Amino acid sequence: MLELRCSGHLGRVGEFMEMAADAGLVCFGMTNTHGGGVLVAPHGGCDRRLSANPIVGGAPRNDDAAMIMDMSTCKVAEGKIKVARNKGESLAPGLFVNGQGEPSTDPEEYYANPPGAILPMSGHKGFALSLFCEVFAGALTGAGCSKSGVSRVANGFMAFLLDPAAFCGTDFYTTEIEALGRFIKSSRLMTGFDEILLPGEPEAREQSRRADTGIRIDDTTWQKICTIATQKNVAIPVFSIPK
């Protein structure tokens, strides 16, 4: 078991799961923000009471890339709301409510006074998962749970790392995981789908695609980066944009 508190932003926590899976370990982790950084409403509420509280997992596979799960317990990352705001675009309905507790698609309403709140994923199910992130990553690590009056946003993190050899045996684990993947992918496809992808496969493909194209950043965000770089005397790189 690994626990962490008083950390800066952990970033993409799924990378830790990839590292563990590369070492042959099955892993599961939960994150909170030390009681600060609340963005998400509880199920049935409309005020910010929880953080995005990601949950992550990794499962090694013998001849294929590991299964990797990395997802917040809310319907949308705040970063996507910021990007939509910078671009002057609306968001899909059902992701957040405004300060009056009404459904909204306007990013400006999320940042209004009073502010809006992101909704938990899958209603009461995502809400329950988020609460248990607080239990494990907040309370048990000593980081602290979501509450009012906390000004510092930091990450609490707890992960469980399990060696299949100490449980079922490596051979049994490998056989079962490989059979599971084949069984899942053998399902008939719904209309509009070309194949069934296991957790982590869409991200791996996108990472490979972006190795050549890079990541597009909206003008507002790029200007903010350039302003901060100039203030810190950091040279601003010049990029050629792929057509």
Legacy VTK file of the C-alpha trace (Angstrom):
# vtk DataFile Version 3.0
C-alpha trace
ASCII
DATASET POLYDATA
POINTS 243 float
0.000 0.000 0.000
1.165 3.518 -0.803
-0.164 6.694 0.764
0.722 10.296 0.076
-0.311 13.678 1.437
0.779 17.330 1.143
1.578 16.722 -2.511
1.390 19.218 -5.321
-0.788 18.358 -8.300
-0.201 14.682 -9.122
-1.098 15.260 -12.753
-2.113 12.205 -14.741
-2.353 9.645 -11.927
-2.870 6.870 -14.465
0.851 7.056 -15.263
1.570 5.628 -11.802
-0.753 2.757 -12.641
1.170 2.154 -15.869
4.430 2.023 -13.915
2.986 -0.480 -11.461
1.507 -2.617 -14.229
4.850 -2.599 -16.059
6.294 -4.104 -12.852
3.669 -6.866 -12.972
1.463 -5.450 -10.216
-2.299 -5.017 -10.140
-3.092 -1.621 -8.672
-5.952 0.646 -7.598
-5.778 4.202 -6.293
-7.876 7.133 -5.075
-7.145 10.852 -4.911
-8.578 13.924 -3.165
-7.455 17.537 -2.692
-6.800 17.875 1.052
-10.172 19.472 1.677
-9.669 22.352 -0.776
-10.467 22.658 -4.442
-14.106 21.671 -4.141
-15.839 21.742 -7.537
-18.498 19.027 -7.478
-21.996 18.919 -6.035
-23.219 15.908 -4.044
-25.948 13.836 -5.645
-29.166 15.790 -5.102
-27.325 19.005 -4.192
-26.222 22.052 -6.155
-23.375 23.485 -4.038
-19.705 22.568 -4.386
-18.805 19.985 -1.742
-16.323 17.565 -3.345
-13.310 17.608 -5.634
-12.988 15.776 -8.938
-11.549 12.892 -6.848
-10.071 10.621 -9.526
-9.961 6.847 -9.209
-7.311 4.874 -11.063
-6.425 1.267 -11.703
-3.991 -0.871 -13.629
-3.890 -4.535 -14.599
-0.894 -6.003 -16.465
-1.485 -8.196 -19.505
1.015 -10.694 -20.802
1.393 -9.772 -24.469
-0.635 -6.569 -24.689
-0.670 -3.131 -23.135
-1.980 -3.090 -19.563
-5.587 -2.234 -18.827
-5.472 1.273 -17.348
-8.338 3.176 -15.736
-7.950 6.867 -14.935
-11.139 8.848 -14.442
-12.593 11.518 -12.224
-15.753 10.755 -10.276
-17.512 13.771 -11.803
-19.056 14.241 -15.234
-16.478 16.580 -16.710
-13.036 17.889 -15.833
-12.942 21.570 -14.926
-10.186 21.961 -17.512
-12.689 21.202 -20.258
-14.986 23.911 -18.909
-12.060 26.352 -19.031
-11.241 25.387 -22.619
-14.857 25.871 -23.682
-14.898 29.249 -21.941
-11.697 30.322 -23.690
-13.143 29.319 -27.053
-16.519 30.929 -26.384
-18.260 27.580 -26.815
-21.093 25.879 -24.971
-20.791 22.533 -23.247
-23.006 19.502 -23.626
-26.088 19.558 -21.375
-26.167 17.658 -18.109
-22.595 18.287 -16.962
-23.040 21.060 -14.396
-25.508 23.409 -12.759
-25.228 27.168 -12.347
-25.215 29.051 -9.047
-29.008 28.830 -8.842
-28.901 25.048 -9.156
-30.265 25.104 -12.713
-28.830 22.990 -15.545
-26.528 25.057 -17.733
-24.316 24.713 -20.800
-22.690 28.174 -20.502
-19.141 28.036 -19.033
-19.487 31.638 -17.851
-22.276 30.569 -15.490
-19.979 28.004 -13.890
-17.591 30.826 -12.918
-20.279 33.338 -11.955
-21.067 34.547 -8.439
-22.441 32.388 -6.918
-20.487 29.750 -8.843
-21.876 26.650 -10.473
-21.018 23.056 -9.584
-20.054 20.028 -11.648
-22.322 17.011 -11.250
-21.072 13.597 -10.102
-20.814 10.942 -12.792
-23.648 8.397 -12.877
-25.606 10.229 -10.187
-25.525 8.527 -6.805
-22.944 5.973 -7.993
-20.279 8.525 -8.843
-21.147 10.418 -5.671
-20.515 7.280 -3.588
-17.177 6.648 -5.303
-16.143 10.251 -4.669
-16.991 9.960 -0.985
-14.816 6.884 -0.629
-11.959 8.791 -2.263
-12.338 11.167 0.666
-12.318 8.239 3.121
-9.157 6.622 1.737
-7.171 9.511 0.209
-8.372 12.142 2.685
-9.082 10.671 6.094
-6.823 7.591 6.227
-3.763 9.339 4.753
-4.075 12.264 7.168
-4.495 14.671 4.260
-7.986 15.748 5.312
-11.404 15.538 3.699
-13.345 18.158 1.739
-14.494 21.010 3.949
-14.943 24.771 3.948
-12.191 27.158 4.986
-9.307 25.296 3.323
-7.231 27.635 1.165
-4.433 25.316 0.103
-5.184 22.777 -2.618
-2.925 19.713 -2.475
-3.353 16.054 -3.320
-3.916 13.149 -0.979
-3.415 9.758 -2.582
-3.755 6.131 -1.550
-2.952 3.168 -3.756
-3.021 -0.581 -3.315
-0.414 -2.572 -5.239
-0.928 -6.321 -5.418
1.374 -9.010 -6.773
-0.651 -11.758 -8.497
2.019 -14.278 -7.489
1.081 -13.740 -3.835
-2.610 -14.408 -4.488
-3.735 -16.663 -7.334
-0.363 -17.236 -8.959
1.037 -15.500 -12.019
0.062 -18.222 -14.487
-3.575 -18.307 -13.355
-3.787 -14.505 -13.369
-2.323 -14.210 -16.854
-4.597 -16.911 -18.278
-7.713 -15.353 -16.765
-6.913 -11.778 -17.821
-6.157 -12.808 -21.385
-9.354 -14.878 -21.556
-11.324 -11.979 -20.081
-10.068 -9.601 -22.756
-10.963 -11.999 -25.564
-14.390 -12.671 -24.079
-15.192 -8.962 -23.726
-14.077 -8.177 -27.274
-16.116 -11.079 -28.713
-19.396 -9.282 -27.992
-21.560 -8.240 -30.937
-21.201 -4.545 -31.672
-23.842 -1.885 -31.216
-24.740 0.271 -34.198
-22.104 2.956 -34.671
-19.235 1.020 -33.108
-16.349 -0.575 -35.032
-14.761 -2.450 -32.127
-14.691 -2.853 -28.347
-11.736 -1.239 -26.610
-10.501 -2.134 -23.141
-9.685 0.612 -20.621
-6.494 2.334 -21.650
-6.647 1.387 -25.324
-8.366 4.604 -26.539
-5.794 6.708 -24.675
-2.857 4.690 -26.027
-4.099 5.170 -29.591
-4.634 8.881 -29.065
-1.147 9.244 -27.589
0.305 7.527 -30.626
-1.694 9.760 -32.974
-0.606 12.919 -31.189
3.061 11.940 -31.301
3.081 13.443 -34.791
0.358 16.081 -34.568
0.961 17.419 -31.046
-1.743 18.858 -28.787
-3.658 21.893 -29.991
-4.034 24.671 -27.407
-6.612 27.426 -27.732
-5.336 30.970 -28.234
-6.406 32.239 -24.802
-4.572 29.457 -22.965
-1.477 29.885 -25.130
-1.375 33.618 -24.460
-1.556 32.933 -20.712
1.341 30.498 -21.024
3.355 33.044 -22.984
2.641 35.792 -20.441
3.800 33.629 -17.532
6.864 32.478 -19.500
7.809 36.095 -20.205
7.395 37.026 -16.535
9.682 34.147 -15.544
12.223 34.841 -18.312
11.524 31.503 -19.982
12.083 31.360 -23.729
8.898 30.752 -25.708
9.441 27.951 -28.224
8.396 28.338 -31.827
6.401 25.482 -33.288
5.477 24.528 -36.805
1.797 23.612 -36.896
0.977 20.433 -38.876
-1.525 20.920 -41.655
LINES 1 244
243 0 1 2 3 4 5 6 7 8 9 10 11 12 13 14 15 16 17 18 19 20 21 22 23 24 25 26 27 28 29 30 31 32 33 34 35 36 37 38 39 40 41 42 43 44 45 46 47 48 49 50 51 52 53 54 55 56 57 58 59 60 61 62 63 64 65 66 67 68 69 70 71 72 73 74 75 76 77 78 79 80 81 82 83 84 85 86 87 88 89 90 91 92 93 94 95 96 97 98 99 100 101 102 103 104 105 106 107 108 109 110 111 112 113 114 115 116 117 118 119 120 121 122 123 124 125 126 127 128 129 130 131 132 133 134 135 136 137 138 139 140 141 142 143 144 145 146 147 148 149 150 151 152 153 154 155 156 157 158 159 160 161 162 163 164 165 166 167 168 169 170 171 172 173 174 175 176 177 178 179 180 181 182 183 184 185 186 187 188 189 190 191 192 193 194 195 196 197 198 199 200 201 202 203 204 205 206 207 208 209 210 211 212 213 214 215 216 217 218 219 220 221 222 223 224 225 226 227 228 229 230 231 232 233 234 235 236 237 238 239 240 241 242
